[in-house]
Amino acid sequence: MSSRLAANPSQRRAARPFDTKAITEALPGTLSPIPGYVGHVPSLSRESFDSLEFDAAASGDHTAAAEEMTRLATVGTETASMPRAEAFLRAADEWLLADNPAEAADWYRRALADGGPVSVDPRVGLARALFQVGREGEAQRLLSTLTQERPADPRTCDLAAELLLDRGDMMGALGWATTGVELCLAAGQRLDGGQSELLLLLRLRYRIRNDLGLPEDDYDALLDKA
């Protein structure tokens, strides 16, 4: 046994009291804020989630990105630009890219339960995740509800059309793509040559109609003006 351990406790040097007041008074009156944080809690921002998505796309490590998004969505302070429900949605999307549909389904449900504003209806992603884990009945019921409600968001229509197309439901996909086009036109969207939602939906709709062997219609003709 070492002499230090064998020493008589009464001979040991008494510990100095921990003077928290002195330490507090020694701190500067105002601490510089850390960008992206509120106090010691990270604030949610689209920029941070966009950066994680970009890095994951470059590296292929979607799991690491999904884990970090999950952490931020859980502990971060929501902001006007990034509500918590949107953070849950983005984390769920990343879990799908990480080939973990069960985890994705959980976070889509959290986005729905939160009830805050989101960029797209979480039920489309949830339906895709449920199909992947073999819960087809539940997924079909979600899609049936969405079809009855007809969301007023073109992006939701785009994702629903893509999902149904992947499932081999060509007519269902065509219906969603057409609804999305009509929503874009009703909102006054223009074909400006960029990657607008209207242009994406028109191209998707044209592809579906072409695969079905249908003749061109007036919506298809709009692509000639793009």
LUMTIDO-279194 format. One line per 4 residues: number of its first residue (from 1); for each residue x negated, y, z negated of N, C-alpha, C. Coordinates in steps of 0.1 Angstrom, whole numbers, padded with zeros to 4 digits. Layout:
N
NUM> X Y Z X Y Z X Y Z  ...
***
This chain:
226
1> -0009 -0012 0000 0000 0000 0000 -0009 0012 0000  -0006 0022 0008 -0014 0034 0008 -0013 0042 -0004  -0023 0050 -0007 -0023 0059 -0019 -0012 0069 -0019  -0008 0073 -0007 0004 0083 -0006 0016 0076 -0011
5> 0019 0064 -0007 0031 0057 -0011 0031 0053 -0025  0019 0051 -0031 0018 0046 -0044 0017 0057 -0054  0017 0070 -0050 0015 0081 -0059 0027 0082 -0068  0025 0087 -0080 0035 0089 -0090 0045 0100 -0085
9> 0058 0097 -0084 0067 0107 -0079 0066 0120 -0087  0062 0120 -0100 0061 0132 -0107 0050 0141 -0103  0040 0134 -0096 0028 0142 -0091 0030 0147 -0077  0041 0143 -0071 0044 0148 -0057 0047 0163 -0057
13> 0044 0170 -0047 0047 0184 -0046 0062 0186 -0044  0068 0194 -0052 0082 0197 -0051 0086 0203 -0038  0096 0199 -0031 0101 0204 -0019 0106 0219 -0020  0102 0227 -0011 0106 0241 -0012 0121 0242 -0007
17> 0129 0249 -0014 0143 0251 -0010 0144 0256 0004  0154 0251 0012 0156 0255 0025 0164 0268 0025  0157 0280 0029 0163 0293 0028 0170 0297 0041  0183 0292 0042 0190 0295 0054 0193 0310 0056
21> 0194 0317 0045 0197 0332 0046 0185 0339 0053  0173 0335 0049 0161 0342 0055 0160 0338 0069  0163 0326 0073 0163 0322 0087 0173 0330 0095  0185 0331 0090 0196 0338 0097 0192 0352 0099
25> 0186 0359 0089 0183 0373 0090 0172 0375 0100  0163 0365 0102 0152 0366 0111 0156 0365 0125  0168 0360 0128 0173 0359 0142 0177 0373 0147  0175 0375 0160 0179 0387 0166 0194 0389 0165
29> 0199 0402 0164 0213 0405 0162 0221 0400 0173  0216 0400 0186 0224 0395 0197 0215 0385 0205  0221 0373 0207 0214 0363 0215 0218 0364 0229  0208 0363 0238 0212 0364 0253 0220 0352 0257
33> 0231 0354 0263 0240 0342 0267 0233 0334 0278  0235 0321 0277 0230 0312 0288 0240 0311 0299  0236 0314 0311 0246 0313 0322 0253 0300 0323  0266 0300 0325 0274 0288 0326 0278 0282 0313
37> 0275 0289 0302 0279 0285 0288 0287 0295 0281  0296 0291 0272 0303 0299 0263 0298 0295 0249  0290 0303 0243 0284 0298 0231 0275 0286 0234  0277 0275 0228 0269 0263 0230 0277 0253 0239
41> 0289 0257 0244 0297 0248 0252 0297 0253 0266  0294 0243 0275 0294 0247 0290 0307 0252 0295  0307 0262 0303 0320 0266 0309 0321 0259 0323  0333 0256 0326 0336 0249 0339 0335 0259 0350
45> 0329 0255 0361 0328 0264 0373 0328 0255 0385  0333 0260 0396 0333 0253 0409 0319 0252 0414  0310 0262 0411 0297 0261 0416 0289 0249 0410  0291 0246 0397 0284 0235 0391 0289 0222 0397
49> 0302 0221 0399 0307 0208 0405 0303 0207 0420  0303 0218 0427 0299 0218 0441 0284 0213 0442  0276 0218 0432 0262 0214 0432 0260 0200 0430  0268 0194 0420 0267 0180 0417 0271 0172 0429
53> 0282 0176 0436 0286 0169 0448 0276 0169 0459  0270 0181 0461 0259 0182 0471 0247 0173 0469  0243 0173 0456 0232 0165 0452 0235 0150 0454  0247 0146 0450 0251 0132 0451 0252 0128 0466
57> 0257 0137 0475 0257 0134 0489 0243 0132 0495  0234 0140 0490 0220 0139 0495 0213 0126 0489  0215 0123 0477 0208 0112 0470 0215 0099 0471  0228 0099 0473 0236 0087 0473 0240 0082 0459
61> 0236 0089 0449 0239 0085 0435 0251 0092 0430  0263 0087 0434 0275 0092 0431 0279 0089 0416  0274 0078 0411 0277 0075 0397 0271 0085 0387  0259 0089 0389 0253 0099 0381 0261 0112 0381
65> 0265 0116 0393 0273 0128 0395 0287 0127 0388  0293 0115 0390 0306 0113 0383 0305 0114 0368  0294 0108 0363 0292 0108 0348 0290 0122 0343  0283 0130 0350 0281 0144 0346 0293 0152 0347
69> 0301 0150 0358 0314 0157 0360 0323 0153 0349  0323 0140 0345 0332 0136 0334 0328 0143 0321  0315 0144 0318 0311 0150 0306 0315 0165 0306  0313 0172 0317 0317 0186 0318 0332 0188 0317
73> 0339 0179 0324 0354 0180 0323 0359 0178 0309  0352 0170 0301 0357 0167 0288 0354 0177 0278  0341 0182 0278 0337 0191 0267 0336 0206 0272  0337 0209 0285 0335 0222 0290 0348 0231 0287
77> 0345 0244 0287 0356 0254 0285 0362 0257 0299  0375 0255 0300 0381 0258 0313 0381 0273 0316  0380 0276 0329 0380 0290 0333 0390 0293 0343  0392 0305 0347 0402 0308 0357 0399 0302 0371
81> 0386 0301 0374 0382 0295 0387 0381 0280 0386  0381 0274 0374 0380 0259 0373 0389 0255 0361  0402 0253 0363 0410 0247 0352 0406 0233 0349  0409 0228 0337 0404 0215 0333 0410 0204 0342
85> 0423 0206 0346 0429 0196 0355 0421 0194 0368  0417 0206 0373 0409 0205 0385 0395 0198 0383  0389 0200 0371 0377 0193 0368 0379 0178 0367  0391 0174 0361 0394 0160 0360 0396 0154 0374
89> 0402 0162 0383 0404 0157 0396 0391 0156 0404  0382 0165 0402 0369 0164 0409 0361 0152 0404  0362 0150 0391 0355 0138 0385 0361 0126 0391  0374 0125 0392 0380 0113 0397 0376 0110 0412
93> 0376 0121 0420 0371 0120 0434 0357 0114 0435  0349 0118 0426 0335 0114 0426 0334 0099 0421  0342 0095 0412 0343 0081 0408 0347 0072 0419  0356 0077 0428 0360 0069 0440 0348 0067 0449
97> 0340 0078 0451 0328 0077 0459 0318 0068 0453  0318 0067 0440 0309 0058 0433 0314 0043 0433  0324 0041 0441 0330 0027 0442 0335 0022 0428  0341 0031 0420 0346 0027 0407 0360 0032 0406
101> 0370 0025 0414 0383 0030 0414 0391 0029 0401  0387 0020 0392 0394 0019 0379 0391 0031 0371  0378 0036 0371 0375 0048 0364 0381 0060 0371  0382 0060 0384 0388 0071 0391 0403 0072 0387
105> 0409 0061 0387 0424 0061 0383 0426 0067 0370  0417 0064 0360 0419 0070 0347 0418 0085 0347  0409 0091 0355 0407 0105 0355 0418 0112 0364  0423 0105 0374 0434 0111 0381 0446 0112 0372
109> 0448 0102 0363 0459 0102 0354 0457 0114 0344  0445 0116 0340 0442 0127 0331 0445 0141 0337  0442 0142 0350 0446 0154 0357 0461 0156 0357  0468 0146 0360 0483 0146 0360 0488 0150 0346
113> 0482 0143 0336 0487 0146 0322 0484 0160 0317  0473 0165 0322 0470 0179 0318 0480 0189 0323  0484 0187 0335 0495 0195 0341 0490 0209 0346  0477 0212 0345 0472 0225 0350 0471 0225 0365
117> 0468 0237 0370 0467 0239 0385 0455 0230 0391  0458 0225 0403 0448 0216 0410 0449 0220 0424  0438 0217 0431 0437 0220 0446 0445 0211 0455  0448 0199 0449 0455 0189 0457 0462 0180 0447
121> 0473 0174 0451 0481 0165 0442 0473 0153 0439  0470 0151 0426 0462 0139 0421 0468 0126 0425  0481 0126 0428 0488 0113 0430 0483 0106 0443  0478 0114 0452 0472 0108 0465 0460 0100 0461
125> 0450 0106 0454 0438 0099 0450 0441 0087 0441  0451 0089 0432 0455 0079 0423 0460 0067 0431  0468 0069 0441 0474 0058 0449 0462 0051 0456  0453 0058 0461 0441 0052 0468 0434 0043 0458
129> 0431 0048 0446 0424 0040 0436 0432 0028 0432  0445 0029 0430 0454 0018 0427 0454 0007 0437  0454 0011 0450 0453 0001 0461 0440 -0006 0460  0429 0000 0456 0416 -0006 0456 0415 -0016 0444
133> 0422 -0014 0434 0422 -0023 0422 0433 -0034 0423  0440 -0034 0434 0450 -0044 0436 0464 -0041 0430  0466 -0029 0426 0479 -0026 0420 0488 -0019 0431  0491 -0027 0441 0497 -0021 0453 0512 -0016 0451
137> 0519 -0023 0442 0533 -0019 0439 0533 -0005 0433  0524 -0003 0423 0524 0010 0417 0520 0021 0427  0510 0018 0435 0505 0027 0445 0516 0031 0455  0524 0021 0460 0535 0023 0469 0545 0032 0463
141> 0548 0030 0450 0558 0038 0444 0554 0053 0443  0541 0055 0440 0536 0068 0440 0538 0075 0454  0534 0068 0464 0535 0073 0478 0550 0076 0482  0559 0067 0477 0573 0069 0480 0578 0082 0473
145> 0574 0084 0461 0578 0096 0454 0572 0108 0461  0560 0108 0465 0554 0119 0472 0561 0122 0486  0565 0111 0492 0572 0113 0505 0586 0119 0503  0593 0116 0492 0606 0122 0489 0604 0137 0485
149> 0593 0140 0478 0591 0153 0474 0586 0162 0485  0578 0157 0494 0571 0165 0504 0564 0177 0499  0552 0175 0492 0545 0186 0487 0543 0197 0497  0542 0210 0492 0541 0221 0501 0526 0225 0503
153> 0517 0215 0502 0503 0217 0503 0497 0209 0515  0492 0216 0525 0487 0209 0537 0476 0199 0534  0467 0203 0524 0456 0194 0521 0461 0181 0515  0472 0181 0507 0478 0169 0502 0483 0160 0514
157> 0489 0167 0523 0494 0160 0535 0483 0153 0543  0472 0160 0544 0460 0155 0551 0455 0142 0544  0453 0143 0531 0448 0131 0524 0458 0120 0524  0471 0123 0523 0481 0112 0524 0481 0105 0537
161> 0480 0113 0548 0479 0108 0561 0467 0099 0563  0455 0103 0558 0443 0095 0559 0445 0082 0551  0451 0083 0539 0453 0071 0531 0462 0061 0539  0473 0065 0544 0482 0056 0551 0476 0051 0564
165> 0467 0059 0570 0460 0054 0582 0451 0043 0578  0444 0045 0567 0435 0034 0563 0443 0021 0559  0455 0023 0555 0463 0012 0551 0470 0005 0564  0469 0011 0575 0475 0006 0587 0489 0011 0590
169> 0494 0020 0582 0507 0026 0584 0506 0038 0593  0506 0035 0606 0504 0046 0616 0516 0056 0616  0528 0051 0615 0540 0060 0616 0540 0068 0603  0537 0062 0592 0537 0070 0579 0527 0081 0580
173> 0515 0077 0585 0504 0087 0586 0508 0098 0596  0514 0095 0606 0519 0105 0616 0529 0115 0610  0538 0109 0602 0547 0118 0595 0541 0128 0586  0531 0123 0578 0524 0132 0569 0516 0143 0576
177> 0509 0138 0587 0501 0148 0595 0510 0159 0601  0521 0155 0606 0530 0164 0612 0536 0174 0602  0539 0169 0590 0543 0178 0579 0533 0188 0576  0520 0183 0575 0509 0192 0572 0507 0203 0583
181> 0508 0199 0596 0508 0209 0606 0519 0220 0605  0531 0215 0602 0542 0224 0601 0540 0234 0589  0534 0229 0578 0532 0238 0567 0521 0248 0570  0511 0244 0577 0501 0254 0581 0506 0265 0591
185> 0514 0261 0600 0520 0270 0610 0530 0280 0602  0537 0274 0593 0547 0282 0586 0540 0293 0577  0528 0289 0573 0520 0298 0564 0512 0308 0573  0513 0307 0586 0506 0317 0595 0492 0314 0597
189> 0487 0301 0595 0474 0298 0598 0471 0298 0613  0459 0302 0616 0455 0304 0630 0444 0294 0634  0443 0291 0647 0432 0283 0652 0420 0292 0655  0411 0293 0646 0400 0303 0648 0387 0296 0653
193> 0388 0283 0656 0376 0276 0660 0368 0270 0649  0371 0274 0637 0364 0268 0625 0371 0255 0620  0366 0250 0609 0372 0238 0604 0384 0241 0594  0394 0247 0600 0406 0251 0593 0414 0238 0590
197> 0422 0239 0580 0431 0227 0577 0440 0225 0588  0445 0235 0595 0454 0233 0607 0446 0225 0618  0434 0229 0620 0427 0222 0631 0424 0207 0627  0421 0205 0615 0418 0191 0610 0431 0183 0612
201> 0442 0188 0608 0455 0181 0609 0459 0179 0623  0457 0189 0631 0461 0187 0646 0452 0176 0652  0439 0175 0649 0430 0165 0654 0434 0151 0649  0437 0151 0636 0442 0138 0630 0455 0133 0636
205> 0464 0142 0638 0477 0139 0644 0475 0134 0658  0467 0141 0666 0465 0137 0680 0459 0123 0681  0449 0120 0672 0443 0107 0672 0453 0096 0669  0462 0099 0659 0472 0089 0656 0482 0087 0667
209> 0486 0098 0673 0496 0096 0684 0489 0089 0696  0476 0092 0698 0469 0086 0709 0468 0070 0707  0465 0067 0695 0465 0052 0691 0478 0046 0693  0489 0053 0690 0502 0048 0692 0507 0048 0706
213> 0499 0054 0715 0503 0054 0729 0514 0064 0732  0515 0075 0724 0526 0085 0725 0521 0096 0735  0530 0102 0743 0525 0113 0751 0523 0125 0743  0515 0134 0749 0512 0147 0742 0524 0155 0741
217> 0525 0162 0730 0536 0171 0727 0531 0185 0725  0540 0194 0721 0536 0208 0719 0525 0210 0709  0526 0203 0698 0515 0204 0688 0502 0199 0693  0502 0189 0701 0489 0184 0707 0483 0195 0716
221> 0492 0202 0723 0488 0212 0733 0481 0224 0725  0483 0226 0712 0477 0236 0705 0462 0234 0704  0457 0222 0705 0443 0219 0705 0436 0225 0717  0443 0227 0728 0436 0233 0739 0432 0247 0737
225> 0439 0253 0727 0436 0267 0723 0425 0269 0712  0420 0257 0707 0410 0258 0696 0396 0261 0702
***
